Amino acid sequence: MLQQAPIYVYLPATDVARARAFYEGKLGFRPSEEVAGGVAYTFGDGTAAFLYPTQNAGTSRASQAFWRVDDLEREMADLRSRGVTFEDYDLPGMKTANGIATGGGARSAWFKDTEGNILAIVQDVRAARKQHDRETDSVTT
């Protein structure tokens, strides 16, 4: 039953005001509701995130959330123009080039918010390849 329900992301913040300035100023999010000292943001397909106060913000060394995008470079250019800095990684099995890692059928780029949370944008290259194949087939037939 859970798989049929929307999932929501928690975004921990030591300083909610500082984090809001990042999410609303740099990422362009619009708050949908303020609740219990935090703020909710709604996204596509009925998804949402809740930015909430906690002293545990930024303690995870793994990605907190990701957004699936159609054009990774376009999103990165937009975010960079807003002052977002992308992380570079050189790990066994994963190395970024210009902030982008490719593998497992996806192209991904990571950045951190003001609270140290690791966030990502991901482009499913398998879906892009299928779309390209459909467009090519329609041109040739």
Secondary structure, 3 states (H helix, E strand, C coil): CHHHCCCEEEEEECCHHHHHHHHHHHCCCCEEEEECCEEEEECHHHCEEEEEECCCCCCCCCEEEEEECCCHHHHHHHHHHCCCCECCCEECCEECECCEEEECCEEEEEEECCCCCEEEEEEEHHHHHHHHHHHHHHHHC
